[in-house]
Amino acid sequence: MARAKSGGAEGAVATQADPGEVLRAPAEVKYAEELEWLRSIDGDARPASWRLSPRLVRVFVLGSSPSDRLEREIRPKFFGDPGTVERAIVTLASDRGLLLIGDPGTGKSWLAELMAAAICGDSTRVVQGTAGTTEDHIKYSWNVAMVIAAGQSRESLIPSPIMTAMQGGLMGRFEELTRCSSDVQDALISILSEKYIAIPELKGDDVVFARPGFNVIATANARDRGVNDLSSALKRRFNFVQIPVVTNKKTEREIVLFRTKELLARNRFEVETPPALLDILLQTFADLREASASQTSEDDRLESALSTAEQIGVLEDAVLHGRFFGDGSLAPGALAKSLVGTLVRRIPEDVSILNKFWHAAVAKRAKKDGGAWEAFEAAGKDALEGMK
């Protein structure tokens, strides 16, 4: 993906890519026209180097309302509590980093990407936290061939995404922070507090200072608490913002439809989702969550987080199955098989749990409501039988 520095005073980095030429365009490319329009009408005060004011960052993320008095509608891209999003935006304008924490599939990464795209026009300065992440991934490494040929210099230094964000006054993103070991996490402390990275290998010109506008958006999985807990010193450098699980069916419906349509658009597919089948998907997940919450032992719960993201995956898979191997429409049987295939991760444990649920909750709804529920029930039983 080609990149070019903006010539503007803000020093933002613009992504030069056609959304149709890449598998997944970042938010600043996908919504480039909308962001440019918002910027053109933005008369509000904004923090140093921000491309949009906090008010219009909120509008970009959550969508516009009549009270915003805009000449065009801005569709919502993240469906969540406005107060939570506002607190996240305010944090990024402060001296503290932002840590988005929540269960898997709650949209933490998507919210981080949207905010970075709106604030600095570049959401791609990302470190993916894993057990293999090292301090080099956060700070810098070296081009070995250049070091051997000419020694260590700024030219032979390979900056991390975080260092690049510091140099450009951009938002650096750190995914799954608690997946990293404690010593790696602590490499962020000086970056967040001192706002510079020292390079002791160099003599002179040995410090990279952050430009105005730099901050860090990190995410952490609430289910990973205890894996690598953050130190007290690092916690003090972050504002924690909880991203709750969506429980409102109307909101969840909007999220599932919005994200599924976006994913299918990559392959230029437009498939209508029958409301009755979407209701079946949402209701089944709601029943599964209720059944899981009633269990006292982890052994009696599915390994799946039963998140909205997993519903999106189930629906996309079922739609594509109908497109390639069916009559082009979404069928209840394909939806059931996709759901079973997505949620069964441990054999035989998950098969047993889901089988009990299917013969109780799903069978009960099929008997009561009939119609698509009956086909959904039968296909799910067949899929589970095939896994025994």
Rosetta blueprint (number, residue, H / E / L):
1 M L
2 A L
3 R E
4 A E
5 K E
6 S L
7 G L
8 G L
9 A L
10 E L
11 G L
12 A L
13 V E
14 A E
15 T E
16 Q L
17 A L
18 D L
19 P H
20 G H
21 E H
22 V L
23 L L
24 R L
25 A L
26 P L
27 A H
28 E H
29 V H
30 K H
31 Y L
32 A H
33 E H
34 E H
35 L H
36 E H
37 W H
38 L H
39 R H
40 S H
41 I L
42 D L
43 G L
44 D L
45 A L
46 R L
47 P L
48 A L
49 S L
50 W L
51 R L
52 L L
53 S L
54 P H
55 R H
56 L H
57 V H
58 R H
59 V H
60 F H
61 V H
62 L H
63 G L
64 S L
65 S L
66 P H
67 S H
68 D H
69 R L
70 L L
71 E L
72 R L
73 E L
74 I L
75 R L
76 P L
77 K L
78 F L
79 F L
80 G L
81 D L
82 P H
83 G H
84 T H
85 V H
86 E H
87 R H
88 A H
89 I H
90 V H
91 T H
92 L H
93 A L
94 S L
95 D L
96 R L
97 G E
98 L E
99 L E
100 L E
101 I E
102 G E
103 D L
104 P L
105 G L
106 T L
107 G L
108 K H
109 S H
110 W H
111 L H
112 A H
113 E H
114 L H
115 M H
116 A H
117 A H
118 A H
119 I H
120 C H
121 G L
122 D L
123 S L
124 T L
125 R L
126 V E
127 V E
128 Q E
129 G L
130 T L
131 A L
132 G L
133 T L
134 T L
135 E H
136 D H
137 H H
138 I H
139 K L
140 Y E
141 S E
142 W E
143 N L
144 V H
145 A H
146 M H
147 V H
148 I H
149 A H
150 A H
151 G L
152 Q L
153 S L
154 R L
155 E L
156 S L
157 L E
158 I E
159 P E
160 S L
161 P H
162 I H
163 M H
164 T H
165 A H
166 M H
167 Q H
168 G H
169 G L
170 L L
171 M E
172 G E
173 R E
174 F E
175 E E
176 E L
177 L H
178 T H
179 R H
180 C L
181 S L
182 S H
183 D H
184 V H
185 Q H
186 D L
187 A H
188 L H
189 I H
190 S H
191 I H
192 L H
193 S H
194 E H
195 K L
196 Y E
197 I E
198 A E
199 I L
200 P L
201 E L
202 L L
203 K L
204 G L
205 D L
206 D L
207 V E
208 V E
209 F E
210 A L
211 R L
212 P L
213 G L
214 F L
215 N E
216 V E
217 I E
218 A E
219 T E
220 A E
221 N E
222 A H
223 R H
224 D H
225 R L
226 G L
227 V L
228 N L
229 D L
230 L L
231 S L
232 S H
233 A H
234 L H
235 K H
236 R L
237 R L
238 F E
239 N E
240 F E
241 V E
242 Q E
243 I L
244 P L
245 V L
246 V L
247 T L
248 N L
249 K H
250 K H
251 T H
252 E H
253 R H
254 E H
255 I H
256 V H
257 L H
258 F H
259 R H
260 T H
261 K H
262 E H
263 L H
264 L H
265 A H
266 R L
267 N L
268 R L
269 F L
270 E L
271 V L
272 E L
273 T L
274 P L
275 P H
276 A H
277 L H
278 L H
279 D H
280 I H
281 L H
282 L H
283 Q H
284 T H
285 F H
286 A H
287 D H
288 L H
289 R H
290 E H
291 A H
292 S H
293 A H
294 S L
295 Q L
296 T L
297 S L
298 E H
299 D H
300 D H
301 R L
302 L L
303 E L
304 S L
305 A L
306 L L
307 S L
308 T H
309 A H
310 E H
311 Q H
312 I H
313 G H
314 V H
315 L H
316 E H
317 D H
318 A H
319 V H
320 L H
321 H H
322 G H
323 R H
324 F H
325 F H
326 G L
327 D L
328 G L
329 S L
330 L L
331 A L
332 P H
333 G H
334 A H
335 L H
336 A H
337 K H
338 S H
339 L H
340 V H
341 G H
342 T H
343 L H
344 V L
345 R L
346 R L
347 I L
348 P L
349 E H
350 D H
351 V H
352 S H
353 I H
354 L H
355 N H
356 K H
357 F H
358 W H
359 H H
360 A H
361 A H
362 V H
363 A H
364 K H
365 R H
366 A H
367 K H
368 K H
369 D H
370 G L
371 G L
372 A H
373 W H
374 E H
375 A H
376 F H
377 E H
378 A H
379 A H
380 G H
381 K H
382 D H
383 A H
384 L H
385 E H
386 G L
387 M L
388 K L
